[in-house]
């Protein structure tokens, strides 16, 4: 009985630590992703007459979003 209580207590604390660590994984990368997604929305909603620079910025922002997502995936696996 005592072993069961000790095992359950250990599992509870280890689970809490693991959950806490997972909940805070890469907060800066996730913040950056959210900012990039908002920037992309703003760029898409901007007027079109920008000499091609708006369109290029949209493409580069989409590329940046993809890279941030890949970076998050990579870090989650390693």
ChimeraX attribute file (.defattr): number of C-alpha atoms within 10 A of each C-alpha:
attribute: neighborCount
match mode: 1-to-1
recipient: residues
	/A:1	6
	/A:2	7
	/A:3	8
	/A:4	9
	/A:5	10
	/A:6	11
	/A:7	11
	/A:8	12
	/A:9	12
	/A:10	12
	/A:11	12
	/A:12	12
	/A:13	11
	/A:14	12
	/A:15	12
	/A:16	12
	/A:17	12
	/A:18	11
	/A:19	11
	/A:20	11
	/A:21	11
	/A:22	11
	/A:23	10
	/A:24	10
	/A:25	13
	/A:26	15
	/A:27	10
	/A:28	10
	/A:29	14
	/A:30	15
	/A:31	11
	/A:32	15
	/A:33	19
	/A:34	13
	/A:35	13
	/A:36	17
	/A:37	16
	/A:38	12
	/A:39	16
	/A:40	19
	/A:41	12
	/A:42	12
	/A:43	16
	/A:44	14
	/A:45	9
	/A:46	11
	/A:47	9
	/A:48	12
	/A:49	9
	/A:50	10
	/A:51	8
	/A:52	9
	/A:53	11
	/A:54	16
	/A:55	15
	/A:56	12
	/A:57	15
	/A:58	17
	/A:59	13
	/A:60	13
	/A:61	17
	/A:62	16
	/A:63	12
	/A:64	16
	/A:65	19
	/A:66	13
	/A:67	13
	/A:68	17
	/A:69	14
	/A:70	12
	/A:71	13
	/A:72	16
	/A:73	11
	/A:74	10
	/A:75	10
	/A:76	11
	/A:77	6
	/A:78	5
